[in-house]
Amino acid sequence: MLERLLDLVQEGGTRRVEDLARELKTTPEMVEAMLESLSRMGYLKTVDGAGCAQCVDCSLACSCGVGSGKVWAVAKPVISNQ
Amino acid sequence: MAECHGDAAENSAEIAAAVAENAPIIALAGQPNAGKSTLFNIITGLSQHVGNWPGKTIERKEGVFTHGSAKYCLADLPGTYSLTANSPEEVIAREFIIRERPDVVVVVVDAATLEKSLYLVAEMLSLPTRVIVALNMMDVAEQEGFHVEPEVLQAALGVRVVPLVATKNIGVRELVEAIGLLAQGKTRYAPRAPQVRDDHREVLKQITVQIAEWTPAPYPSDWVALKLLEGDQEITRMMRETLAKDRWKAVDEILQAHDDALMAVASGRYEWIGRMIRAAVTRPRAGQIGLTERLDRWAAHPLGGAAILAGILGIIFWLTFTVGTPIQNWLSKYIVGALAQAATASLSGAPSWLSGLVANGIIGGVGSVLAFLPIMVIFFAAMGILEDIGYMARAAYVMDGLMHLMGLHGKSFLPLFLGFGCNVPAVMGSRTIESPRARLLTILVAPLIPCSARMAVVAFVAPAFFGAKAMMVAWGLIALCLAALVLVGVITNKTIFRGERSAFIMEMPLYHLPNWRTIGLLVWQRTLSFFRKAGTIILAFALVVWVLSALPTGELESSWLAAIGRLFAPVGQLMGFDWRLTVALLSSFPAKENSIATLGVLYGATKEGGLANALAAAIPTPVALAFLAVQMLFIPCMATVATIRQETGSWRWTMFNLGTMLVVSVVGGVLIYQLALLAGW
């Protein structure tokens, strides 16, 4: 199941945990657990783009970020054969 | 039976006595935040800090407890996710279990996140120790809407499962009883450990055969073989140093031929976890989870979600225009205007330059921006609510879907989304892109994203010119920016990225009712921050603009500022701009909000009727439309430019970006002006 998840992720594009769960016929909680495992193994990394030094005094910083959800990206560049 | 270890100097007399009595050792293992330390404190009565982060309990803690007439040593192992040598905590935990041979290992698992917690149990069952599963946080699991059946889990795992709520001391007594029975060998122990997947079982057997007689004590050879297959660095090093050269070569050849084994082993464990969960956990997907799934059918749909996002943006603009703008007009007219008149009256005896500086420079400039505060508050509150209820992640997902539909590269997603707040983190966000060329291009297109400061200027200026049609104009302007972005993005995607595809996975937070206190605090903090900006950079710039508009003659039309504005007249005329609008655009470079301050100084925010009326009277519709378009596409603000320089490490690329934005904005402005003239607006 873990290998299939990594294959799906490496296909590219942005996917929701729920979409992956549906494709793997499992629960979103199971996918999250496996994503965390893949992060620990070094295949994935969590992404955090905001929070730079320039944001400290910015009056608009509240509108930054992608909400309280987590975002993972592939740790190594993936080149598609398509 | 193992001995209870501990430094006598550090441990209490009670522990020392237990050591002397050869008391059984019980180890507490578990993931960080599973409630292990709380349980340790309750069982031993020792006070200990309850950590939340990996590493806080990295020191081994020991205590003693008594059950019946027997004494037991309790060791609190560091919080770990697995028993692979990924971290010092994991090495400490497994070395303790292998070397100290505890009589019982209690694995504390979080019932609310069983999928994550059971991985450690899966690994623990492969070790030569007896395991009890302490199913903690049963109350949290129930609150989150799912039901765990401990008896079923116990039957599936083949080890004792004790449900408990450590924080409320529920189930702890039963756990201690279970520990006592297992430690004394009074309970049958028949764990159903996960098996290595069929395609790697034979390989595991081959390795075990190769190392069986040479595995250093006290390591079990089948466990060492499994860890070798997983590529565990510590165990690999140990066996490389232990085995004879030829034997290691043989083992290494097997391992090299199966370098995918880590995934196979971990995959086998997750399949096992899946079976356990299916057996013991029921999730009705009601309540928050059910609601989130129902709402996301629309909110995260590629087209439906885009429509909802457009609708939400529309509602924000509508709120801004219908609630914020009238308040802003009122403040501008009655507060800023009245203040300016009062200042002029009280400074009637002072030199005219001083009166002008205070009334037109400070009050006219900064006052216009501060009067614009209601608009900002509505904007901050709207964004705060969307963030707090969990919608922002959906907005990001939908935007990304749209970008893909338009052929844009997926890695633009994060910078793109962050850019709607502010272009600075958008440029910084491009760091997630590995390819230097792709990163550079993302940095260069990032300023085309309409940041909220630019949208806020539109929110202020659009109603002044367009009244009821302001919302459509604001939408149109955002669409214009996105169209420019798509144009540049598609070209770069075709020429530079050439099919390279990125991958992102998003975890959507559950929707929940807004926490008004959090939102209120956020609005308050941002408002204070906005005031600070108005009192520093915007005030300074308003003063510079006023001084340049007053010198050398005191007449606006013959001022140095007018001379600067007229330098750009040939370009400005193509869009119908007079020098004042050109100066307002140029003044947006230090901060986008400066445009409003400059318009306030130059068009007289302090006149009767406020700035909005003054602008509406002085500027024809095609010019206003072109001004707003150029404002949206114009060169990025100073902070963004500095960040572009920092991230590209090149002035040449920074200047290239400024040049591109200038060309795009002027071409866009001229086209819109000419089209508006043709349309007879």
Contacts between the chains, C-beta under 8 A, distances in Angstrom:
chain1	res1	chain2	res2	distance
A	1	B	267	5.6
A	1	B	270	5.1
A	1	B	271	5.7
A	1	B	274	6.9
A	2	B	263	5.7
A	2	B	266	5.2
A	2	B	267	4.0
A	2	B	270	5.4
A	3	B	260	7.7
A	3	B	263	4.9
A	3	B	264	7.5
A	3	B	267	5.5
A	6	B	263	7.2
A	9	B	503	5.1
A	9	B	505	6.1
A	10	B	503	6.1
A	11	B	501	7.6
A	11	B	503	7.2
A	12	B	410	6.8
A	12	B	501	3.0
A	12	B	502	6.2
A	12	B	503	5.0
A	13	B	404	6.5
A	13	B	410	5.8
A	13	B	501	6.7
A	13	B	502	7.8
A	13	B	503	6.6
A	13	B	504	7.7
A	14	B	397	6.6
A	14	B	400	4.5
A	14	B	401	7.3
A	14	B	404	7.6
A	14	B	410	5.8
A	14	B	413	6.0
A	14	B	503	7.6
A	14	B	504	4.3
A	14	B	505	7.6
A	14	B	506	6.5
A	15	B	503	7.8
A	15	B	504	7.4
A	15	B	505	5.6
A	15	B	506	7.3
A	16	B	300	6.4
A	16	B	397	6.3
A	16	B	505	7.5
A	16	B	506	5.4
A	16	B	507	7.9
A	16	B	508	5.8
A	17	B	505	6.4
A	17	B	506	7.0
A	17	B	507	5.0
A	17	B	508	6.9
A	18	B	293	7.4
A	18	B	296	7.1
A	18	B	508	6.9
A	20	B	505	6.8
A	26	B	274	6.2
A	27	B	115	7.2
A	27	B	277	7.4
A	27	B	283	7.0
A	29	B	113	7.2
A	29	B	114	7.9
A	29	B	115	4.7
A	29	B	116	8.0
A	30	B	115	4.8
A	30	B	270	7.3
A	30	B	273	7.3
A	30	B	274	6.2
A	30	B	277	6.9
A	32	B	115	7.2
A	32	B	116	7.4
A	32	B	507	6.3
A	33	B	113	7.6
A	33	B	115	3.9
A	33	B	116	4.3
A	33	B	119	7.0
A	33	B	270	7.5
A	33	B	273	7.4
A	34	B	270	5.8
A	35	B	505	6.2
A	35	B	507	7.9
A	36	B	81	7.6
A	36	B	116	6.5
A	37	B	81	7.9
A	37	B	82	7.9
A	37	B	119	6.8
A	37	B	266	6.2
A	37	B	270	7.5
A	40	B	81	6.3
A	40	B	82	7.2
A	40	B	86	5.6
A	41	B	262	6.8
A	41	B	266	7.3
A	44	B	505	7.5
A	47	B	414	6.2
A	47	B	432	5.5
A	47	B	504	7.2
A	49	B	414	4.8
A	49	B	415	7.1
A	49	B	418	5.2
A	49	B	425	5.9
A	49	B	428	6.6
A	49	B	429	3.4
A	49	B	431	7.7
A	49	B	432	6.6
A	50	B	418	5.8
A	50	B	421	7.7
A	50	B	425	4.7
A	50	B	428	7.9
A	50	B	429	7.4
A	51	B	425	7.6
A	52	B	424	6.6
A	52	B	425	5.7
A	52	B	428	4.6
A	52	B	643	7.8
A	54	B	424	4.7
A	54	B	425	7.8
A	54	B	428	7.8
A	54	B	639	5.6
A	54	B	642	8.0
A	54	B	643	6.4
A	55	B	422	7.2
A	55	B	424	6.8
A	55	B	425	6.1
A	57	B	529	6.3
A	57	B	532	6.9
A	57	B	533	7.5
A	58	B	422	5.9
A	58	B	424	7.3
A	58	B	529	7.0
A	59	B	376	7.4
A	59	B	526	5.4
A	59	B	527	7.9
A	59	B	529	4.2
A	59	B	530	3.9
A	59	B	532	7.9
A	59	B	533	5.5
A	60	B	421	5.7
A	60	B	422	5.0
A	60	B	451	7.3
A	60	B	452	4.9
A	60	B	453	6.0
A	60	B	526	7.5
A	61	B	421	7.0
A	61	B	422	6.9
A	61	B	526	7.5
A	61	B	529	7.8
A	62	B	380	5.8
A	62	B	383	5.7
A	62	B	384	5.9
A	62	B	387	7.2
A	62	B	421	7.6
A	62	B	522	5.5
A	62	B	525	7.9
A	62	B	526	5.2
A	63	B	379	8.0
A	63	B	380	7.9
A	63	B	383	4.3
A	63	B	387	7.8
A	63	B	420	6.7
A	63	B	421	3.6
A	63	B	422	7.4
A	63	B	452	5.1
A	64	B	418	5.6
A	64	B	421	3.9
A	64	B	422	6.2
A	64	B	425	5.3
A	65	B	387	7.4
A	65	B	392	7.1
A	65	B	418	7.3
A	65	B	421	7.6
A	66	B	392	6.2
A	66	B	393	5.4
A	66	B	396	4.6
A	66	B	414	7.5
A	66	B	417	6.1
A	66	B	418	7.9
A	66	B	506	7.4
A	67	B	387	5.8
A	67	B	390	6.1
A	67	B	391	7.3
A	67	B	392	3.6
A	67	B	393	3.8
A	67	B	396	7.3
A	67	B	509	5.9
A	68	B	387	7.8
A	68	B	390	6.6
A	68	B	393	7.4
A	68	B	509	4.4
A	69	B	390	7.6
A	69	B	393	3.8
A	69	B	506	5.8
A	69	B	507	4.6
A	69	B	508	5.2
A	69	B	509	4.6
A	70	B	506	7.6
A	70	B	507	4.2
A	71	B	414	7.2
A	71	B	504	5.9
A	71	B	505	7.1
A	71	B	506	5.4
A	71	B	507	7.4
A	72	B	504	7.0
A	72	B	505	4.4
A	72	B	507	7.9
A	73	B	432	6.1
A	73	B	502	7.1
A	73	B	503	6.6
A	73	B	504	5.5
A	73	B	505	7.9
A	74	B	502	7.4
A	74	B	503	4.7
A	77	B	434	4.8
A	77	B	435	6.8
A	77	B	500	7.3
A	78	B	501	6.7
A	78	B	502	7.4
A	78	B	503	6.0
A	79	B	500	5.9
A	79	B	501	7.8
A	80	B	499	5.8
A	80	B	500	6.8
A	80	B	501	4.2
A	82	B	499	6.3
A	82	B	501	7.4
